[in-house]
Amino acid sequence: MFVSTTLGLEVPVLSSLPRRNNSPLAKCGCKKNALDLYGDHTSTCTAHSGATKAHDWMVGVLGPLFRTAGHAVRTQHGVTASAGQRRGDVELRSYLQDASGRRSLLFDLSMTHDRFGSSSHVQQNGLQSHPQDLDAPLRLAAQRKINSYRQQYADNQNISFLSAIVSTSKRMHGEFLRLLFLQAHRETEAHFTAAGMSSQRNHSDSFRFKRAAFYQSLKSKVGLAAAKAAALRINLDVDGCGIVAAPVHAPSRAPLLLPLLLSHNLPLPRVH
């Protein structure tokens, strides 16, 4: 299902559901939108347990990635609250330094979708929301996070805020990529220091090659985590789905959906 939603193809298990005039007859557990044939709504709906579970799982994966250079990392409930008592997802203690001293860096994770999902117009599903600007969904999601958090954290002079945005197709926002590069640079410095080659830091091709390797490794780990989170997010609330067609003419196949979901060896969300 993850591959189908990424490529904009019909998901076979959803295509097998009863439909009328090429429109699906099954509604999502949110009771607002029908289950489109491309799985786009299930990738964006926040009413079912899959959205929260996928987000929390990925936050749990990201935290340890930033401990490799010796920094203290807090996640979720351990994160410092903003002036408005909101909390980001990951806090890197004393990660930055400027003329005024050390500052913590805090980021909040969000997963966006490249295609129409939470739309009441089924004919839009499967289409890219911004075909002329593939980075637009990332920028818009980043701006929403900035509007919600940055000013509230600005009152705390020891914390800087950053939005960490990934898409269900594994694209990453530029700010998040810069953070991964900075982390790769620090991992490389730590590697050269541990190997007794601190004098070569920042001044050799071997340093740049090692940094590129660390950077690629970080991007791969985050990309894999995003792919698993996207698959985990696609959780159908089977108990909440209502098949509109009469059982005599179109028996419900909803009980067959859950076993066919791709879990990527992750535990499935509990269905409420």
N, C-alpha and C positions, 0 to 999 in steps of 0.2 A: 504493500500500500504506500510506503514511503517513496518508492521509486515512481509510482504512478502519479502521486501528487506533485513531485518535483518536476516531472516531465510534462505535466498537464494531460495525462492520459486517463481514460476511464478506469476505475478500479473494478476488476472483475467481480469481486464479491458484492459490490454495491450495484453493479449492472444487473446482477441476478435478482435483485429485489423487484417485486411487482411495481409496475409503473403504468401511467396512462398518458398518452400523447407525449412520450419521451420525457415525462417529468416523474421523479420518484414519488412514491406514495408514503414512504416512511418518514416520520418527523424525528428530529433530534430530541434528546431528553430535555433540552432547553425550552421546547414547545414554541420556538420562534421561527425556526427555519427547517426546511426539508433537508434530508440527507442527499446532497447532490451526488451525481455519478462520479465526480472527480475526487471526492474526499476533501474538498477545500473547506467546507464548513467544519468538519470534524478537526481540521488542522487549526482552526481559529477560535472555536467555541470555548468559552471559559466557564460554562455552566456545569460541565461534567468533571469528574475527578482527575481525568488524564492531564488536563492543563496544569493544575497545581503540582501534581506528582512529578511531571516532566521537568518543570521549572526547578523544584526543590532538589531533584536528583542531579541536575546539571550544576547547580550551585555547589553541591557536595563534591562534584568532580573538579570544579575550577579552583576551589580553595587550596588543595594540596599542590597544585601546579605552581603557586606563587610562594610556597615555603622552601623551594629548592635553593634559593639564594640566601637563606637564613633569616627571612623576614617573618615577623609574627603576623598571623592571619586570623581574623575573626569572620564568622559567617552568620548570616541571618539574625537570630535573637541576640547574638553576642556583639552585633554591630552597634556602634554609637548612634543614638537617635539624633535626628535633626531638630531644629528649633520647633518644627511643627509636629514633633514626636513620630515622624516617619523614619523608617530604617531602610537603608540599601541592603544589598545581598552579601557583599564581601568588602571587608575593610583591611587594607594593608598598612599596618602600623609603621609610622616613621619611614614611609617609602620614598618620600620626596624631600629635597633639601634646597633651600634658597637662602637669601641673605638674612632672613628673619629666623632661620633655624629649620628643624625637621618638621615635616607635615605628613599626616596620614593620607592615603589615597583610598577613596571609597567608590565602589561602582555597583550599579544595579543592573541585573541581567533581564533582558527581554527577548522573546523570540517572535519574529514577525513572519508573515506569509507573503509570497510574491504574487499571489493570485487572489481573485475575489473569493472571499470565504463567508463572512458574516453578511451575506446579501440576501434580501428577500426576492431578488430577481434571479431565478435559477439559470436563466440563459447566460448570465455573466460568468457562472462558475466554469473553471477550466481556462479562463482568459487571464492574462497578466494584468494586474491593476495599473501598471505604469510601463507599457511596452516600449516607450521611447526613452525611458530612463530607469534602468534596472536597479540603480542604487537608491531610487526615491523611497521605497518602503523602509529601507534602513535609515535614511535621513529623517523621515517623518517619525519613526519610532524613537530615534535618538532625541529629537526635539521634544517629544512628549515627556520623556524621562527628565530632560533638562528642565522643562517647565515645572515638573512636579518636585524636583529635588534640589537643583543647584542653588537657588536663592535661599532655600531653607537651611542648606548647609553652609552657605556663604557667611552666616553669622558666627560660625565656629572657625576661628582663624587658623586652626591646626588641621583642618580637613579640606581636601579638594575632592570634588565629585566628578565622576566620569560615567557615561552611559556605555554599557556593554551590550551591543545589539547583534544578534545573529538571525538568519532567516532559516526557514524550514528547508531551503535548498543549500544550506551551509555557507551562504555568503556572510561576510562579516563587515561591520561598519569600520570606517577608517580609524576612529579613535580607539577602538578595541584592538585593531591590528597594531597601532603604535604602542599600546601598552604591552602587547606580546613581544614586540621587538625590544622594548626597554627591558623586559624580563629576560629575554635571550641574551642581551648585552651583559646583564648582571650575572647570569649563569656562566657566561664565558669568562668574565673577570674572576669569579670564584674558582672556576676550573683551572685557570692559569696560575692563580695564587697557590692552590693546593698542589699543583705540579711543580712549584718552585720556579715558575717562569714569569713572575709578576712584572719583570722589567720589559717583557715583550708585549705587554698588554697595550692594545690600541695602536700599535706601531708595526704590525707584521701581517703578512698575508695569512699566516696560520691562524691568527686571532680572528680575522674576518671570515675565514672559511669555517672555523668552529662556531662562530656566532651565527652564520647562515644555517648551519646544521641544527643548532639549538632552536633557532626561529622556526625552521621548517617542522621540527618535531613538535613544538608548541602548537603551531597551526593545525597540524595533523591530529593532535590529541583533542583540541577544541572542536575541530570539524567532526571527528568521530563522535564526540559527546553530543554535538548538535544533531547529528543524524539519529542517534539513539533517542535523544529527547523528542525529536520530531515524530519518531515512530511510536514512542510511549504516549505522546500527546494524542494520537489518533486512537482514542478509546471510545467505543460506542456504548452509550448508556442503554444497554439492551432492554432493561426493565422499563425504561422511560420511553422507548421508541414505540410508536403506535402505527401499525399497518392499516392504512385506510381501506384498502380493498377487502371485500368480503372473503373469508377463508375458503368458501366453496370454490371460488373462481381463481383465487391466488393465495395459496397457503403461505403463511409467514415463514420466511427463512431466517428471521432475525436470530434464533438460537444458534445458527451456524456461524454467525459473524465472529464472535469472540474467539473461538479456537483458531480461526484463520488469521488473526491479527499478528503482525510481525512484532515480536518482543525483543529481538536482538539480545536474547539471554537476560533480559531485564524482567523483574516481576511486574505482572500486569496490575494496573490500578484496580482498587476494589470498586465494584459497581454498587452505587447507592440506589 
